[in-house]
Amino acid sequence: MKKRYNEVTYNAWFRNTHPASFDENTKQMTISVETAVSKGYWEKNLSSDLIQEAYGYADLEISPIFYVENQQPEPEITNYKSQPVQQQSSNNTRSSSTDLQHTRLASDLRLNNKYTFDTFVQGEGNKLAAGAAMAIADNPGDFYNPLFIFGGVGLGKTHLMQAIAHQMLREDPNCRVVYIQSETFVNDLINSIKNNTQEAFRRKYRNADLFLVDDIQFFANKQGIQEEFFHTFETLYSNQKQIVMTSDRLPNEIKSLSERLSNRFAWGLQVEITPPDFETRIAILKKKADAEKIKINDATISYIAKQVDTNIRNLEGALVRVQAHATIKRQDINPQLAQEALQNLNLVQQFSSVTIPKIQEVVANYYQISTSDLKGKKRVKTIVLPRQIAMYLSRNMTDKSLPKIGQEFGGKDHTTVMHAQERIAELIKIDSDIKNQINDITQKLTHN
């Protein structure tokens, strides 16, 4: 299985799965799995593979029974029908035309190309959510529907959601995927009423095969929006279309969310993502360093991982900060340099007083423009670049969501903020002047 599947899939389904007992007479094999999600996935998707492999490898007929570790096995024997073995889509041989089609579709949906299952780092705090997301990508509509992922900012909720979309589009380019921030649903509905295009609005959302909604808490206190979303949800669910939502809290904790919506969100699986533990933080930093081609030793990675224990965004932001400091100093990265770059302070404590208005003020002063220009619509280079830098810093130095940042910049769409973040991140890699400017601004923000 380790050879057949990618690392993320192997860790989710096989790494902590063990045979518990085997009865020679009944051919009953009991198998211990780590979570209820794993149990369901094995029963639905992997049991037939196991039966075939056991027969093909050892001429052994088995009847598998799965149970969650530390719980008693279920007494009844489930009969599983053999089906053709299917490998993960990541191992399938795909034509270049299919890859190009996927790239185009992902671009149209504004999906981040880095947000795939292959780049997701699993740990104790997110493995249940990751397992559920992969199960959905393999069997949309009938496994965990809806899937509701909740947790703090910067923990990987959006990453998992987009990874589902990437995998489904690779396997079926004709799959109709709708990926939105919740504010987009609100704006689209308002515009449809204004322009008398409600039917087109409903076709767009209710004909989806995969419906992904980020930051569902944005629906709080919006009764009219909730009514429309309820009917969209009902249509998709009754048609066995997959629904995935993220939020910073459980449905019953979202202020003024209607009871019928809260109840329906609980029909499938509600799973939490919690801050990464130390080992996971180290793995995240190593993967980020490899992706960005940052030369950094284990001792420095360990130091950074000890300084930041809140979320992935702050963790990766710390690594970027250390890299920028090394570039300015023209020194190799080491624990002493990292300590200097992070100033012996927990990064979250260091950034705790940083707000979006403060970032706007400091950036505007640095580039000698007005804050109204940063929030405005002017597209001249002398304003666009500072605006994108301010958005980039707002994303990395605060816990605000993409929609919230967009609102603070004159009501910009969340995709504008996403584009700004990606563009500045790329510029940092190739333009030392931009690196130095961002480091200067960061210093001003953390020392004011």
N, C-alpha and C positions, 0 to 999 in steps of 0.2 A: 504493500500500500504506500510505503514511503517513496518508492520509486515511481509509482503511478501518479500520485497526487502532489500538488504543490505544498510548500511548507505550511502555509496558513491553513489549508484544508486538513492536512495531516494532523497538525496540532489540535485542531478543533474536534475531529472525530475519532482519531486512532491513538493518539499518544497516551491518553489516560484510560484506554479501554482494555480490559483484561478478561480472559476466560476464568470462570470461577469453579465450574464443575462440569463433568460429562458422564452421562449414564449410558453404558455400553448397550444395555437392553433396549431402552426407549429411544436412544440416539439424541436425547435431550441435552443440549449444551446451554448452560446458564452463563451469561456474559455481563460483567460489571461495566457500567458506563458512568461518566462523571456527573452528568446533569440530566434533568428531565428533557431538555431540548435535545441532547445527544441521544437519549433513549428513543424519542419520537423519530428522529432522523434515521437512526439505524433501522428501526422497524419498517419505515416507509421506503427508504432508498437504498440501504446497504445490505439488508438481510439476504436478498437474492444473490448478490455478489458473493457473500460469505458462503452460502450453500454451494454455489458453483465452484468456488475456489477450493473448498474443502474436498469436494468430490474429485475435482481435476488434479489436485496435488496429492491426495492420500487415498483416493477411492473410498472416501468416508462420507456417509450420509448423516446429516445432522438436522435437528430441529432447534433453532436458536430461540432462547428466551432472554430478553434484556431487562436489566433492573438497575436502578440508580444505586451507586455505591452507598453503603451504610443503610440501605433499605432492603426489606425482604423481597426476593424474587416473586413475581406474580405466579400463582399456582397453575393457571391454565396454559396450555401449549397452543401457540399460534402457528397455523400452517401458512407458510410463505411459498408463493409460486415463483419459480425461477424465471428470471427475465434476462435479456441480453445485458451483458456487462457494459456500463456506460462510464467512460472516463470523464474527469473534470474537463470543462471547456477550455481551461488554460493549457491542457495538453493536446487538444485537438489540432490537427493540421488545417490551417485556414488559408484560403487563397488571399493573395494580395488585394484583390478587389473587395473581398469581404472586410479586410482590415481598413481599407480606405473608406468604405461605406460606414463602418463603425466610427471612425475618426470624424467623419462629416456629421453624423447624427449626434455624437457626443458634443461636438462644437455647437451645433444648433441649440442643444439643450443647456449650454453653458456649464457642462460638466468639467470638473478639474481632472485632467488626464492622470494626475498623481493619485487620485482617490480610487484605488482599486483594492481588491482583496490581497493581491501580492504585496502591496506596500503597507498594509495594515499590520501593526505590531500588537500581538495578543498578549494579554496579561490577566491576572486574577480579576481585575476590575472590569474587564470588557469581554471576556471569553464567551459568556452566555449570549451577549448581544451579537457578537461576531458569528457564533454558531447559528443563531436564529436567522441572521441576515443571509448567510450562505445557504441555509436550508430553503429560504424563500427564493433566492436566485435560481436554485435548481428546480423548485416546484412551486411556482407562483400561483397564488389564489386558493390553495387548498391545504397549506401546512400551518402557518401562523398568520391568520388574516383577521383583523389587521395586526401589524407589528407596530408597537408603540415604544420607541426608545427614548428614555429620559435621563437627564443628568446635567451637570454644570457645563459652563462654556469651555470650549477647547478640548473636549475629551474624546472626540472622534465620532460623534453622532452623524454629522454630515458626511464624513468619510465613508462610513458604512452604508449610508443611504445611497450615495453616488456609486459605490462599488456594486451594489445590486443592479443599478441601471446599466453600468458598463458591461457586466457579465451577461445580462439578458439581451442587450443589443448585439453583443458578439455572437451569441447563440442564435438570435433571430433578429436580423436587421429590420424586419417588418413589424416588430413589436412596437406598439404605440405607447410611448413613455411620456408622462407628464411629470416634470420635476419643477417645483415652485417653492418660493418662500411664501408663507401664509399671507403676507401683505400683498403679494401679486394676485392671489385669489380675490382679496378685498378690492384692489384697484380694478381688476378686470370686471368684477361684478358691477361696480359703480359705473364704469365706462359703458358697459352693456346696457344698463338702464338709461343712461344719458343718451346713448346713440340708438336706442331701441334695437339692440342686437342680442337680446337674451338667448334666443335659440342657438345662435352661433357660439355663445359662451357655454351653453350646456353641452353642445356637441363636443366642444374642445375637451371638457373635463369628464364627461360621462361616457365617452367612447374609449377611454384609456385602458390599456392592458395592465399598466403599472402606474400607480398614482402615488407620487412622493411629495410629501408636504413637510417643509422644514419650519421649526419654531411655531408650533400650533398654538402656543400660549398667546400669540398675537390676536387670537379670536376673542380674548377676554372682553366682556362688556359690549360685544357687538352682536346683538340678538338677531338682527336681520341677516347678517353674514352667516351666523350659525344655522339659521333656517335653511339657507341655500346650500350650505355645506352638508347639512343633514341629508337632503334629498340626493346630492351628488354621492355621498357615502352609501346610501341605501341602494342606489342604482348599481354602483360598482360592486358592492358586496353581493347583491342578489345575482349578479352576472359572473360571480366567482373571479373577479378581477382583484389583483393584489393591491393592497393599500398599506403604505408605510408612513408613519408620522414621527416627528421628533419634537421634544419639548424640554424645557428646563425643569419641569416638575410633572408629577402625576396628573392625570385628567381631573381627579376630584379636588386637586389643589389649585386648579386654574379658576380664577375669580369669575363668577357669573357664567361659567360654562354650563349649558343646559344639561339636565340630568340624563336626557335620552342620548345626547352625544357622549357624555361621560360613560354611560353604560355600554354603548356600542364600541367605544374605544377599548373596552375591557373584554370584548368578545374573543379576541385573539390572544396575543402575548404582550404583556407589559414588562419591559426589562430595563434595568438601570445600568448606566455606565458610571463608574466611580473613578476618582483620581488614580493614576498609575502608581504601583508600588516601586520600590527602589530598583529591583531587577528589570522591571518593564521600562523604567525611565532610562536605564543604561541601554537597553535594546533599541529604544526609540532614538536616542542620541547617536548610536552607532549607525543605524539605518539612515538617518538624516545626514550624517557626515559622509557616508558612502555615496549617497545620492548627490550631494553637493561637492564631492571630491575634496573634502576638508581633511587635511592631515592632522590627526589628533590621537594621542596615546590613551591607553585605558585609565591611567591615573587621573588625567584631566577630565575624561568623561565621567569618572566616578565622582570627582569634585563637583562638577556642574550638577550631576544628578542629585547630590546631597543638598544643593542650594535651592533647588526648585522642586516642590512636591505637590503642586496644585493641579496643573493641567498641561497638555501637550503643547499648546500654543506658547505658553510662557517658557516651557522647557526648550523648544526649538528657538524661541526668541533669544534665550540666554546663549545658545550656541552661536547664533548669528552675531550677537554682540561680542562674544569672545573672538570670533573670526575677524570682525571689523577692527577690533582693538589690536590684534596681531598684525593686520595689514598696515595700520597706522604706525605702529611701533617698528615694523619691519623685523619682527621676531617670530620664531617658531612658537606654536601653541604649546604651553605647558601649564601645570597647576598654578605656578606663581603668576603667570600672565593672566590666567583665568580668574584668579583671586583678585588681581588688580582690576580687571575689566568689570567684574561683578561687585567690586568694592566691599567684599566681606559681608554683603547684605543679602538676605533672601530677596530674590528678584521680585516677588510679589509685594513684599514690604516696600521695596524700592519704588515700585510703580503704583502703589496703593493710592497716592494722592494725585496721580495723573488723570485728568479728565479730557474729554474731547474738546471742550472749549479752550482748555489750557493748551492743548496741542495746536489748535488752530491759531491761537494768539502767538505762540512761540514760532511756529512755522511762518506765519505772516510777517512777523518782525524780522526773522532771519533772511527772508527773501525780499523784504521791503515792499510788501504789497498789503492790501487791507484784508481783514477777515471776511468782509462782504464779498471780495473777489474769490476767496476760497470757497465760499458757499454759493457763488453765482454760476452763471452758465457760459462765461467767456471761454473761448477755446484757444486763446493765444498761448504760445509755448511758455512764456514767462509766468503764466498762471496755472496752466494745466499740470506741469511737473510738480510745483509746490502742493497743489491740491491732491495729487496722487500720493505724494510723500506723506501728507497729513492723514490721508485715509489709511495708508499703510501703517503708520505709527498708531493710529486709533485702533486698528485691528490687533496689533501686536502688544500694545501697552495698556489696553483696557479690556474689560470683559464684556464689552458691548457686542451685540449681534450685528450681522451685516445690514439688516433693515434699519436698526437703530442708528448705526453710523451714517447710512444714507440719509436718514431724516435730519441728522445734525449738519449735513452738508447741503442744505436747501432742498431736501426731498428727493435726493438722487435714488435711483433704483439700486437694489442690492447687487445686481450684476455689475454696475459701475464700480462699486467698492471692490468687488472680487477682481475685476480687471485691473484696477489700480494696484491692489496688493500683489498680484502676479507680475505685473510689469516692473514694479520697483524691486521685487525680489530678484528678477532677472537682471536688472540694471546693476544691482549690488555686486553681482558675480563678475561683471565685465567692465564696470566703470568705477575706478578708484575714487574719482572726485565725488560721485554720488555716495559712495561708502563713507567718505570723510564727512560729507555734509550731514548725513543721517546720524553719524556718531556724534557730531557737534550738537545737533538738535537734541538727541537723546540725553547728552550730558547736561544741557540746559534744563531739560524737563525734570531730570532726577535730582538736580541740585538747587532748583528754585524753591 
